[in-house]
Amino acid sequence: MHYANHYPLKKNDSAENDILIEYKDVLLIVEVKAGTFVYTPAMMDFDAHKKSFKALVEKAENQCIRVKQYITAGEDCEKVFYADDNLETKAFTIDTNKYNQIYMFDVTVSDFNEFASQVEKVKIAKAHEGIIAISLNDLWVYKYYFDNPLQFIHFIKQRTIATETVEIATYDELDHLGMYIFHNMYSLQAKDIGQGQHVNFVGYRDELDKYLSSIHVGVNYEKPKQTIPTRMTKVLENVIAREDDVTRFSNFLLDLSTEGRENFDKSISNLARRERELGRMLPAMSFGDCNYALFVETPNIILYPKEKREEYILANLAQNDRKECWSITIVMDEQDNILDVQHSIYNQKDIPEIKRAELKAFGKEIVERRTEQFLVQNNKKKIYPNDPCICGSGKKYKRCCGRK
């Protein structure tokens, strides 16, 4: 964490950022405003409201954007920050190649909760999409609520998306957290409901209020939280000590729907059991909104060679023309405890053009083989277009592996 960070703005000029926070492959840009928001009704003193918004929101957000532009501009990945506005004493240097996510916060010391929750959608100040306007008190709530920093980063991702979702209208910042708990990627839910129109989402903080109140009065009240299956929890615990791409990977896992999370959890157990029966590794593929190839390494089995795993993934990418696919390897002991998790991501650029046709043919063969196995195991003669897809994505067959 760095405070009072000076950087070059233009020739012979400089600017200042309040706080930069680094967490693994994520950078948080924070601007803090200590002014007080006017509490007279807007109908009685609109000019005062406008002035407050400009002071507490517009100025801070412009500063956030300016810092991000400095960090991301040009080809030089080494960005220097200074300890003084004369830019004479170097304080630190950041490597922009390290970050695959940058998030921006406008934090107000004054608790203007209702206004902060709506400021992203109003035009009194020139509020920018992609910047979270939040009061300091609500940040304290996040401190009490989140136990796992990876899930907090995932919430920030969803919260940032919400700033760009016109359908979401709330009266309280904590309604965002409540919506996240109950709907996960809650902007998608809002888009489905609102269809381009503002929808007031209220009541989502009720369970949070009861939980937070119980902390202060010493009463036990169950924390409202998302359902994360046991094995997925263990996977997240395993990767949290890593640095490279860890939050990108954890975001991918946490993007999975409740059904997708359960399928991921069951696939690990099923693969481990079946591999012990056969004495060899079995690859599993899931194609949906989140695509992954799952490999489970258990003791005393014949492993799928690394180059074959890559070929398997690229073949499925070529066949299904998906944008990208994660490779996930779970290493387990004889008691099915997770010892290690290895992850990497592949996309269409990883497919050698000279081998694309060959890989596509192999991908088609994999789908046909998978289909045969599914029919035998389920005693069926045919997979119908509206049946759940055989890959476990949760989509209909015609919209996934069976699409033409």
C-alpha positions in Angstrom: 0.0 0.0 0.0 1.3 3.4 -0.9 0.1 6.9 0.2 0.5 10.4 -1.3 1.9 9.3 -4.6 3.2 12.0 -7.0 3.6 11.4 -10.7 4.3 13.4 -13.8 1.2 14.9 -15.5 2.6 17.1 -18.2 5.9 18.9 -18.9 7.0 20.6 -15.7 3.8 19.6 -14.0 2.7 16.8 -11.6 -0.3 15.3 -10.0 -1.0 13.4 -6.8 -2.8 10.1 -6.0 -4.0 9.4 -2.4 -3.6 5.6 -2.2 -2.5 2.7 -4.4 -3.1 -0.8 -3.1 -1.4 -3.8 -4.7 -2.9 -7.3 -4.1 -1.2 -10.0 -6.2 -2.2 -9.3 -9.9 -4.7 -6.5 -8.9 -4.2 -2.8 -8.5 -6.7 -0.6 -6.6 -6.6 3.2 -7.3 -8.2 5.1 -4.4 -9.0 8.8 -4.0 -10.3 9.9 -0.6 -12.5 13.0 0.0 -13.1 14.4 3.5 -15.7 17.0 2.8 -19.2 16.9 4.1 -22.2 16.3 1.9 -25.0 18.9 2.1 -28.1 17.3 3.8 -30.7 19.8 2.8 -33.2 18.4 0.3 -32.2 18.9 -3.3 -35.6 20.6 -4.1 -34.7 23.3 -1.6 -31.1 23.8 -2.5 -30.2 22.1 -5.8 -27.0 24.2 -6.3 -25.7 23.1 -3.0 -26.3 19.4 -3.9 -24.6 20.0 -7.3 -21.6 21.6 -5.6 -21.3 18.7 -3.1 -21.4 16.1 -5.8 -18.7 17.9 -7.8 -16.5 18.2 -4.7 -16.9 14.7 -3.4 -17.4 12.8 -6.6 -16.4 14.4 -9.8 -13.0 15.7 -8.7 -12.1 12.4 -7.1 -13.2 10.4 -10.1 -11.2 12.6 -12.5 -8.2 12.0 -10.3 -8.7 8.2 -10.5 -8.9 8.3 -14.2 -5.8 10.4 -14.5 -3.8 8.0 -12.4 -5.0 5.0 -14.5 -4.1 6.8 -17.7 -0.6 7.4 -16.4 -0.2 3.8 -15.4 -1.5 2.3 -18.6 -0.3 4.9 -21.2 2.6 4.1 -23.5 4.7 1.0 -24.0 6.9 1.6 -20.9 5.7 -0.9 -18.3 7.8 0.6 -15.5 5.9 3.6 -13.9 7.7 5.7 -11.4 6.0 7.5 -8.4 7.6 10.2 -6.4 7.6 11.3 -2.7 7.2 15.0 -3.6 5.3 17.2 -6.1 8.7 18.4 -7.5 9.3 14.8 -8.7 12.8 14.8 -7.3 12.7 11.9 -4.9 11.6 8.5 -6.3 9.3 6.6 -3.9 8.6 3.4 -5.8 8.2 1.9 -9.2 5.4 -0.4 -10.4 5.5 -2.9 -13.2 2.2 -2.6 -15.1 2.7 -6.1 -16.6 1.9 -7.5 -13.2 -1.7 -6.3 -13.2 -4.5 -7.9 -15.2 -7.1 -6.0 -13.2 -7.2 -2.3 -12.2 -10.2 -1.0 -10.1 -10.9 2.6 -9.0 -12.5 3.9 -5.8 -13.9 7.3 -4.8 -14.0 7.0 -1.0 -15.8 9.7 1.0 -15.2 10.1 4.7 -18.6 11.8 5.0 -21.3 9.1 5.1 -23.6 10.0 2.3 -24.7 6.5 1.8 -27.9 6.9 -0.2 -26.3 9.5 -2.5 -23.1 7.4 -3.0 -25.2 4.4 -4.0 -26.9 6.4 -6.7 -24.2 8.7 -7.9 -23.1 6.3 -10.6 -26.5 6.8 -12.3 -27.1 10.5 -11.8 -25.8 13.3 -13.9 -25.5 16.1 -11.4 -21.8 15.5 -11.4 -19.9 14.0 -14.3 -19.7 10.6 -12.6 -17.7 8.1 -14.6 -18.7 4.5 -15.2 -16.3 1.9 -13.8 -15.5 3.9 -10.6 -17.0 2.8 -7.3 -18.3 5.7 -5.2 -18.4 4.5 -1.6 -18.4 5.9 2.0 -15.8 4.9 4.5 -18.4 3.3 6.7 -19.4 0.9 4.0 -15.8 -0.1 3.5 -15.8 -1.1 7.2 -18.7 -3.3 6.5 -16.8 -5.1 3.8 -14.0 -5.6 6.3 -16.4 -7.3 8.7 -18.0 -9.4 6.0 -15.3 -10.8 3.7 -13.1 -13.5 5.1 -11.4 -14.4 1.8 -9.6 -11.7 -0.2 -10.1 -13.6 -3.4 -13.9 -13.4 -3.0 -13.6 -9.7 -2.1 -11.7 -9.1 -5.4 -14.5 -11.0 -7.1 -17.1 -8.8 -5.5 -15.2 -5.7 -6.6 -15.2 -7.0 -10.2 -19.0 -7.5 -10.0 -19.5 -4.1 -8.2 -17.5 -2.4 -11.0 -19.6 -4.0 -13.7 -22.7 -2.8 -11.8 -21.5 0.8 -12.2 -22.0 0.3 -16.0 -25.4 -1.4 -15.7 -28.1 1.1 -16.2 -30.8 -1.3 -15.0 -29.4 -1.3 -11.4 -30.9 1.4 -9.1 -30.4 1.1 -5.4 -30.9 3.2 -2.3 -28.0 1.8 -0.3 -24.5 0.6 -1.1 -25.1 -2.6 0.9 -27.9 -3.5 -1.5 -25.0 -4.2 -4.0 -23.4 -6.6 -1.5 -26.8 -8.2 -0.8 -27.5 -8.7 -4.6 -24.0 -10.2 -5.0 -24.6 -12.7 -2.2 -27.9 -13.8 -3.6 -27.3 -13.5 -7.4 -23.5 -13.6 -7.7 -23.1 -11.9 -11.2 -26.0 -9.7 -10.3 -25.7 -7.3 -13.2 -26.9 -10.2 -15.5 -30.0 -10.6 -13.3 -30.7 -6.9 -13.5 -30.3 -6.8 -17.2 -32.8 -9.7 -17.6 -35.3 -7.9 -15.4 -34.8 -4.3 -16.5 -34.2 -4.7 -20.2 -32.6 -1.3 -20.5 -34.8 0.4 -17.8 -34.0 1.4 -14.3 -35.2 -1.1 -11.6 -35.1 -0.3 -7.9 -33.5 -3.2 -6.1 -34.4 -2.9 -2.4 -34.4 -5.2 0.6 -31.2 -7.0 -0.3 -29.4 -5.7 2.7 -31.9 -6.9 5.3 -30.1 -10.1 6.1 -26.8 -8.2 6.2 -28.3 -5.8 8.7 -29.3 -8.6 11.0 -25.9 -10.2 10.8 -23.9 -6.9 11.3 -26.2 -6.0 14.2 -25.6 -9.4 15.8 -21.8 -8.7 15.8 -22.2 -5.5 17.9 -24.7 -6.9 20.4 -23.0 -10.3 20.8 -25.8 -12.4 19.4 -25.1 -15.3 17.0 -26.7 -14.8 13.6 -25.7 -16.8 10.6 -23.8 -14.8 8.0 -25.6 -14.6 4.7 -23.2 -15.9 2.1 -23.0 -17.6 -1.3 -22.9 -21.3 -1.6 -19.3 -22.5 -2.4 -18.9 -26.3 -2.4 -16.3 -27.8 -0.3 -13.8 -28.8 -3.0 -14.0 -25.4 -4.7 -13.3 -23.8 -1.3 -10.2 -26.0 -1.0 -9.1 -25.0 -4.5 -9.4 -21.4 -3.6 -7.5 -21.9 -0.3 -4.7 -23.7 -2.3 -4.2 -20.9 -4.8 -4.4 -18.0 -2.5 -0.7 -18.0 -1.8 0.1 -17.8 -5.5 0.9 -14.5 -7.3 0.6 -14.9 -11.1 -2.9 -14.7 -12.5 -4.4 -16.0 -9.2 -7.3 -13.5 -9.0 -8.0 -13.9 -12.7 -8.4 -17.7 -12.0 -10.3 -17.2 -8.8 -12.7 -14.8 -10.6 -13.2 -17.4 -13.2 -14.2 -20.0 -10.6 -16.4 -17.7 -8.7 -18.2 -16.6 -11.9 -19.6 -20.1 -12.1 -23.3 -20.3 -11.3 -24.5 -22.4 -8.3 -25.1 -25.3 -10.7 -21.8 -24.7 -12.4 -20.0 -24.8 -9.0 -21.8 -28.0 -8.0 -20.8 -29.6 -11.3 -17.2 -28.5 -10.8 -17.2 -30.0 -7.3 -18.8 -33.3 -8.4 -16.5 -33.6 -11.4 -13.4 -33.7 -9.2 -14.9 -36.5 -7.0 -16.2 -38.4 -10.0 -12.9 -38.2 -11.9 -10.9 -39.3 -8.9 -13.2 -42.3 -8.3 -13.3 -43.4 -11.9 -9.6 -43.0 -12.5 -8.8 -45.3 -9.6 -11.1 -47.9 -11.1 -9.5 -47.6 -14.5 -5.9 -46.9 -13.4 -5.5 -44.0 -15.7 -6.3 -40.3 -16.0 -9.5 -39.1 -17.6 -9.9 -35.6 -19.0 -13.1 -33.7 -18.5 -14.3 -30.7 -20.4 -17.0 -28.2 -19.6 -18.2 -25.7 -22.1 -20.6 -23.0 -21.2 -20.2 -19.3 -20.3 -17.1 -20.5 -18.4 -15.0 -23.0 -20.2 -12.5 -25.3 -18.5 -10.7 -28.6 -19.0 -10.4 -30.5 -15.7 -7.6 -33.0 -15.0 -7.3 -34.9 -11.7 -4.0 -36.5 -10.6 -4.4 -39.3 -8.1 -1.7 -41.7 -6.9 -0.8 -44.8 -8.8 -2.5 -44.1 -12.1 -1.2 -43.5 -15.6 -1.2 -39.8 -16.2 -2.3 -37.9 -19.3 1.0 -36.4 -20.7 1.2 -32.6 -20.5 1.4 -32.2 -24.3 -1.7 -34.4 -24.7 -3.6 -32.3 -22.2 -2.7 -29.2 -24.3 -3.7 -30.9 -27.5 -7.0 -32.0 -25.9 -7.8 -28.4 -24.9 -6.8 -26.8 -28.2 -8.9 -29.5 -30.1 -12.0 -28.6 -28.1 -11.3 -24.9 -28.7 -10.9 -25.4 -32.4 -14.1 -27.5 -32.6 -16.3 -25.3 -30.5 -14.7 -22.0 -31.6 -14.8 -20.7 -28.0 -12.8 -17.6 -27.0 -10.7 -19.2 -24.3 -10.5 -22.2 -22.0 -8.9 -22.8 -18.6 -6.7 -25.8 -17.9 -7.2 -26.9 -14.3 -5.2 -29.8 -12.8 -6.1 -31.0 -9.2 -3.4 -33.1 -7.5 -4.9 -35.3 -4.8 -3.6 -37.8 -2.3 -5.1 -41.3 -1.6 -7.7 -39.8 0.8 -8.8 -37.3 -1.8 -7.3 -34.3 -0.1 -6.3 -31.6 -2.5 -2.5 -31.2 -2.4 -1.9 -28.8 -5.3 -3.8 -26.9 -8.0 -2.2 -26.0 -11.4 -4.0 -23.6 -13.7 -3.3 -21.9 -17.1 -5.4 -20.4 -19.8 -5.6 -21.1 -23.5 -7.2 -19.1 -26.3 -7.6 -19.2 -30.1 -4.2 -17.6 -30.6 -2.6 -20.7 -29.0 -3.9 -22.9 -31.9 -1.2 -23.2 -34.6 -2.9 -22.3 -37.9 -1.0 -25.1 -39.6 -2.6 -27.6 -37.2 -6.1 -26.0 -36.9 -7.9 -28.4 -39.3 -6.3 -31.4 -37.7 -7.2 -30.2 -34.2 -10.7 -29.4 -35.2 -11.1 -33.0 -36.6 -9.7 -34.3 -33.3 -12.2 -32.1 -31.4 -15.1 -33.5 -33.4 -13.9 -37.0 -32.6 -13.8 -36.1 -28.9 -17.4 -34.9 -29.0 -18.5 -38.0 -30.8 -16.7 -40.2 -28.3 -18.1 -38.3 -25.4 -21.6 -38.6 -26.9 -21.3 -42.4 -27.2 -20.2 -42.7 -23.6 -23.1 -40.5 -22.4 -25.7 -42.6 -24.4 -24.4 -45.9 -23.0 -24.1 -44.7 -19.4 -27.7 -43.2 -19.5 -29.2 -46.0 -21.6 -30.4 -43.6 -24.3 -30.4 -43.9 -28.1 -30.2 -40.2 -28.9 -29.4 -36.8 -27.4 -32.2 -34.3 -28.2 -31.4 -30.6 -28.8 -33.1 -29.5 -25.6 -31.4 -32.1 -23.4 -28.8 -30.8 -20.9 -25.4 -30.8 -22.7 -23.2 -33.8 -22.1 -20.3 -31.7 -21.0 -22.0 -30.5 -17.9 -22.1 -26.8 -18.8 -25.8 -26.6 -17.7 -26.7 -25.4 -21.2 -29.0 -27.1 -23.6 -27.2 -29.5 -25.9 -28.1 -27.5 -29.0 -26.5 -24.4 -27.5 -23.3 -26.1 -26.5 -21.5 -29.2 -27.8 -24.4 -30.0 -30.1 -24.4 -26.6 -31.9 -23.6 -26.6 -35.6 
